[in-house]
Amino acid sequence: MVKTRSETMEEIRDMIATMEKRRQEEKENEDKRRQEEKETENLRRLEDRELLVTLISKIETSKVSTEDMKKEIEETKEDMIKKIEVTRGLVEKRHDEVTRTLENIRLEVEKSQKLRVEGKPEVICSPVNGIIKPPTFDGEISWPVYRRQFEAAAQNNGWTNEQKATALILALRGKAVEILQNIPEDAQKKYETVVSALELRYGSQYLKQVYQSQLKVRIQGSNESVQEYGAEVEKMARLAWPEAPEEFLHQFTIQCFLDGLRDVDLQQTLRLGRGRYQILKDAIVAALEYEAVKNVSRHQRKVHQIRGVAEVEEGDLNTLSQVLAAQFEKYLGPIAEYLKQKRQGRPKCYFCGLIGHLQRDCRQRTRSEDSRQAPQYQRNSEN
């Protein structure tokens, strides 16, 4: 069916109307979208503003907290300064007390008369006030012996435990001072604590095994006398077995003394008389008697040897002179003959014995050397 022109125009108008309607809807949608975006942007800005306000509030709060913290720090600092000042005052007071104590000790030492006991640490005594200064301890001398000396001085001076602790600390020297590092400062005023620390470090009861091992391998030194060696053996035995019976110590020290003697003959001689020794002193006396007899015998042998040499020299003096003259004649004769011939102008050959030429110009010597070299050359050629 063919459409008329009017119908066609009607359709075109409808289409145009539809397009206009659609364009209008799109425009409305676009405006609506823009409105929504604008509202969203405003909302975001509002949220950012609220967040900024919150941050500003927090910053203000933080400033207040920081001020409080600074205030607390200043207060703590002032408290620490006060405590430091108090501590400094106590330290200065303690330093002054120690200085006065040392000054008093120095004055007492200058006024006192020094008494020195041979083989033992120095003990200083003041005859004016009866105060005895204990000896120093450096860890090299025996701790039990030193402690007995210190206790005697403390008892004489009438010290309390705190005074004894102070005096003992001031008496430490050398490596022994390092023991104070193991004692708390508040415990250094307790005498028992200081003594326990020194006992643990230098006490003999903790060194029994060491002394026992040393005693097993102890021998007499090359420059050590019998008396010194015996005294050292007895001291080590008593340190190794401080609680042993005396009978055991006597027999044990005798055995160790004999085992370590340097002179084998002396050792064997003393072993033969082992049953006659009740204490170590008996063995030492026997050893000294043996050495005395041995020295006398050695002196007598030297006297006999000197006398024998003197007799031989006196009897054979003429024979010795003759022997020396013969030796001089043997070695100096050819030299004298050569000098004599040289002075006369007629040298003598010591190879052939003829006069008129020297050994280096001797023809017989040259022929003799050629005859000896010829067989050697032939053997080398054959090889």
Secondary structure as UniProt FT lines:
FT   HELIX           5..111
FT   STRAND          113..115
FT   TURN            118..119
FT   STRAND          123..125
FT   TURN            127..129
FT   STRAND          132..133
FT   HELIX           143..157
FT   HELIX           161..171
FT   HELIX           174..182
FT   HELIX           185..187
FT   TURN            188..189
FT   HELIX           191..202
FT   HELIX           204..206
FT   HELIX           208..216
FT   TURN            222..223
FT   HELIX           226..240
FT   TURN            242..243
FT   HELIX           246..259
FT   HELIX           264..272
FT   HELIX           274..276
FT   HELIX           280..315
FT   HELIX           317..344
FT   TURN            350..352
FT   HELIX           359..361
FT   HELIX           363..382
//
